[in-house]
Amino acid sequence: MPLVTIKGIEGVFSSEQKAKIIEAITDTMVSVEGEKMRPVTWVLFEEVKSGDWGIGGNAITAEQVKKIQSGEADSL
């Protein structure tokens, strides 16, 4: 019974996007472990408060990630 945990910054992904991510991760796991494992393949999407996530010593916010998603910024 695999359990895959995904962490993301709160407010970055919509409910629909999180559902798509969960479905895609499940499909990927099943492609490796076999279809019979689908009912026992767990995917957990955990959200971290904006600003409580750091990269390279810098706190990252949902707003910064959304600027990258929209093309307003190239990177953090």
N, C-alpha and C positions, 0 to 999 in steps of 0.2 A: 504494500500500500504506500505509494509515494505521496509525499506532501511537498509541494512546491510553494515557496513563499516569495512573493514579489513585494518590494517596497517602493513606494512612490511618494512624491511630495503632495500633500493635501491640496486639493483645488486645481491640480494640473489636468487630471483625466476626468471626463464625465462618466456617469454611471454606464452609459452605452459603451464607451471605450473600455472601461474596466471589464465589462461583460465579454467584449470581443477578445481582450487579452486573456481572460480566463479560459475561454473556449479554445483559442489558438494554442495556449500552453498545454491544455488537456489533450488536444489533437496531436501535438508534438510528442508528448509522453506516450500516448497510445501507439503512435507509429513505431516506437522503439519496443515497448513492453507488450504490445498485443491488445486487440480490441476487448478481450475479456476483462482487462484491467480498468476499463473506463469507469465502471461504477465505483471503484475504490481509489481513483486518482483524485487527490484533493489539491486545490489551488487556493491559496490564501493571499488576498491583496491587502497589504497593510499600508496605511497612510501615515506619513510622518508630518508633523506640523511644519508649515512653511517657515523657513529660517532655522529649523532644527536639523537640517541636512547640510553637511559640509563637504566641499571638494577642495583639495589643496590648501586647507586651512581657512577657507572662506565659506561663510554661511550662504546657502542658496535659497532663494525664495521662489514661490510659484510664479510670481510676476516675471522673474528673470527667465524661467523655463518657457513661459508663454511667449516671450519676445523671441526666443530661439525658434519655437514652433511656428510663429507667424512670419519669420524671416526678418524681423526688425533687428536682430542681433545674430552674429555668426557663432558666438560661443559665450561661455560664462566668463 
